[in-house]
Every structure is written in structure tokens, then in C-alpha cells.
Amino acid sequence: MDIVAAAAAGDVATVTAYLERGGDPDVRADRGWTPLIAAARNGHARMVDLLLAHGASPDLPNHNGTTPLMFAKTHAFGSGDLGIMERLVAAGADVNRRDNAGLTILHYTETRAEKLVNFLRDLDAVR
């Protein structure tokens, strides 16, 4: 199994075996995705911990400049769980890092929230 796919699936056993054999925790797959990006995007906190413990860079972006923290935002937005974002920040992720489009995680979060709020307001939703 591809190690990035294993991280995306939360397959701790496969990723642990890979890392214990000396595998690179920052190996890149298509589009520059790393195991940490895949784990953060899919909400696998245990995998994030494992990868960080083995030296994965909390700021290594994909080819678009999107960092693990930016992908963790997607999971947090859907689940309300900030745990992975907190882990990445504690490991040194830069909350002000910009992607290749010049946008930060705050830009993306505000834009997504604004779209949702406006959608609901257009429906006359109330609090």
C-alpha cells in the first residue's frame, strides 16, 4: 500500500512498520501530498501524532503550497474538532503561512464560513 494512502486511511500498523524500517515521514506522493497532509485532511489524530513523533514536518506543503494545518482546517470545519490543528500548531506549524495563491488558513476559513452564513441568511434562517 502507498504510504500516503495508508496515512489517509488511518492505517497505523502499515505506517508504523514503514517508519520503523527507516521510511521518510515526509515522503511525497501525487501533487506533493505527504502522509501528514493525508492524515490531517482525513482527521486521523493518532496518525498525526505518530508522524510528528517520527519527525514529519508540520509545515511541509504540497505543490500548491497547502500545508497540513490548512488541510486540518477542512476536517475541523466539518467536525468541530480542533485537536489536529492544536497538535500541528504545538509541533511548530505556522498559522500565518501563505499558499501559492498568497492565502492563509484564516483567509480560507473566513471565506468558507462567510459562504455558509450567507447561504443560511438567504434562506431567512434564525439563531
Secondary structure, DSSP 8 states (H G I E B T S, - for coil): --HHHHHHHT-HHHHHHHHHTT--TT---GGG--HHHHHHHTT-HHHHHHHHHTT--TT---TT---HHHHHHHHHHHH---HHHHHHHHTT--TT---TTS--HHHHHHHHHHHHHHHHHHTT---
